[in-house]
Structure formats: C-alpha cells, structure tokens
Amino acid sequence: TVAMNLSVYLYRKSNKSVCRISLEMDEEQETRRLASHLTKIPFNKFKENKLTSGDKHKIKEAFRLFSEHGQNHGIVYTTISPTRAMSIDDVYRMIKPFSYQIVMIDYIGLLAGMDHESQWFKLSEVAAVSKRFSREGAKCLVVILAQLDDTTDKLRYSKGIKEHADTMWQWNYTKQEQRELRILPIRVEKDRDGEVFNFELAERYDIMTAEN
C-alpha cells in the first residue's frame, strides 16, 4: 500500500513514468486497490462485490482522469503481474525497452530462485543487480520491497540489501498498539549523502491509503 501510494504520487505530482511489478498479487487485485485509493471508496466494497452504480461511475471517472494525466504529460502508469516465475534479470530485460523512470518490485522474496538455501546471498545479489540497472542500464529509480522479521524488526535474511541501497525505509506494523493508533512508524535506516530520520504515516488501509 505504501509503495502504491508512493508510485501514484510520483506519477501524478512529479510526472514520472511508473512501472509496478507485482509478484504477490494479480492485476485485478492491484487494480481494485488502486481504484479504492483514487476514489476513497472502501476496499471492502470491492472485495464483497457491493459497489453501487454511483461507485462504478466514480471509479470510471477516476481512471479516466488518471489516464488523461499521463497523456497530458507524456507518461504512463503500468502494473505488471507476471503469470510465470521470473528472475530479477528476466524482470529487467522485460521492462528496459520502455524507459520507465520509476520501477517498483513487490516483493523480491518472490522472485525465482529465492527458495534456495542461500537466500541471504540471493537477496543481496538482487539489490546489487538493481543498483546497476538503476545507474548504468536504465537511468531510473528502482524501489525494491523486502520483508522484515516480525519478531526482531530486522531485515529478513540479508544485510546486503541495505549495503547496496542508497535509501532504505523500514517499519514494523505487527504490534497491536501500533495498529490501534493507525500510524505507520517509518524509520529511514539509510540515506546516502542525506540525513537519517524517522517520520510517520497515517494508515488508512480501508481505502488503501497511507499519507502525511
């Protein structure tokens, strides 16, 4: 949800071409989440098939304006949900010809080969490949999502991801007291050539929104 909100912001406010690679959800799931975010129609109405005719009109209008923004600025917003297993090299070969300015991969633990016993090494390798693609290959911002260990708040399996990243946001939202406040406590664990600080996002998962 946070990544989707960030990608929508970069598309609408910074006028960047965005590609989201969703390895966890199919295109229908992704589209419903985006529709809830754009319209502020509760996500439960999508899941339970309770959309009214007014809701459907609102959704169509929101997507028309969303697409029109891209046409007016010569940019695109694309979501890809691969139907076959893909390695990180497969992903970058697929998207490189389209010259996206923002690429988001959700999440790298689902890439092909990540069930290997040396997963810690594989995740670090993905981060290294992503950095090279960002700097040398496509000249774009690459955002990769990874999971934390719920009990320790540590980056699961690999410190190598942090080592290769220019910027790293980290948060844990499993604690009941955090969920009751509906606040995402974001820690900026790394910001190369910048300042490390913390910030909070208001959580509105009911409408697929995180905001400050």
Order of alpha helices (4+ residues) and beta strands (2+ residues): alpha-beta-alpha-alpha-alpha-beta-alpha-beta-alpha-beta-alpha-beta-alpha-beta-beta-beta
